[in-house]
Amino acid sequence: MRCQILASALISGAMAARPFLDQPDTGLDLIVGNLTKGELPSLDAMVGLPDFEWAAQNYLPVENFTYYRNGAAGEWSYRNNLEAFQRYRFKPRVMVDVTNVANTLPTTILGHNFSAPFFISPAAKAGNAHPEAEKNLMKGAAEGDILYMPALYASLTIEEIAKAKAEGQVVFQQLYLKTDNDTATKQLLERSEKAGAAAIVFTVDSAANGNRHRAARFGVGSANTDYTYITWDYYKKLQKMTKLPVILKGINSAADAKLAVEHGVPAIIISNHGGRQVDGSPSPLEVALEIHEEDPEIFKKIEVYADGGVRYGADILKLLSLGVKAVGLGRPFMYSNIYGVEGVKKVIDILKYEVSVDAGNIGVGDLKKIDTSYVKWQYNNWGM
């Protein structure tokens, strides 16, 4: 009995001491050598999305990098967003013809055609990484033929970002709205419509300031601290203020997903703000699984997207298997912007490649047919 208690204590201690690896050891430092602080490694050395974070941390001033990297409080939710994907294992199939899988990447998002089932999520202050700021994200998205959702609190204005759009490019504009000032709200909506936005992305998970210790330490808090209480009644009012579809970003429970359906929301984005608002919030993968278990018909009634913690093509596949229509990424694209448009394009190319080969390796010949049978949805307690 004493041995069992001792063994249990040792195991618990070892697990508690397990380091969190933001960037896995794939030998990048051996390839790029001893870079000086502020030196940019070759773009050719970037083979995976975590590489861009490594490069950005070395290249950017600490305040600029910290603004992108920080999470709420002890950053448990930030880490959980990343680690949740490895708590569920694939159930690969073999002897399947997967030669055409790359051609099945194209998808539609609210009826608009794109080359892949992932998009650039709203993220503020792209100018922290590059002087051209959001223009690079817009141009990279156009060249990669994926959706871009510019943030309201960007380094550039809605109008400046719109000028970088390619002909025919589809963009969804993210907004925070002052529910106690209809005039200001209408002005923002009108600016978005005039700039050619095809939809509004209304962020709803920021009812209060995020408790961000890392950000506070370096003096780089939230892009906006002017928060307003948001209700479902206000959403009904908002729908009448614009001709554009209004997507809700920041759904964190099956209960709110159900309410979104009841209130005629055309699409939702499962998101915990990158783990930046409240520590202890569930990961998007966990919420998507909760929706699938409690009310899977939601995925058929409205379009469901998700963002948070995605770093690999395999992560995207797990979300798609639950019924998620498209997957967003924020930080990886902000990090890639240190290389400008070419960096943004490379992240898109890497993800397209990884989604294709990972799908093939689990026996998915057509992404439209991936479902929950390709993943063992039994929590394996990895890292706990």
Secondary structure, 3 states (H helix, E strand, C coil): CHHHHHHHHHHHHHHHCCCCCCCCCCCHHHHHCCCCCCCCCCHHHCCCHHHHHHHHHHHCCHHHHHHHHCCCCCCHHHHHHHHHHHHCEECCCCCCCCCCHHHHCCEEECCEEECCCEEECCCCCHHHCCCCCHHHHHHHHHHHCCEECCCCCCCCCHHHHHCCCCCCCCEEEEECCCCCCHHHHHHHHHHHHHCCCCEEEEECCCCCCCCCHHHHHCCCCCCCCCCCCCCHHHHHHHHCCCCCCEEEEEECCHHHHHHHHHCCCCEEEECCHHHCCCCCCCCHHHHHHHHHHHCCCHHHHCEEEEECCCCCHHHHHHHHHHCCCEEEECHHHHHHHHHCHHHHHHHHHHHHHHHHHHHHHCCCCCHHHCCHHHEECCCCCCCC
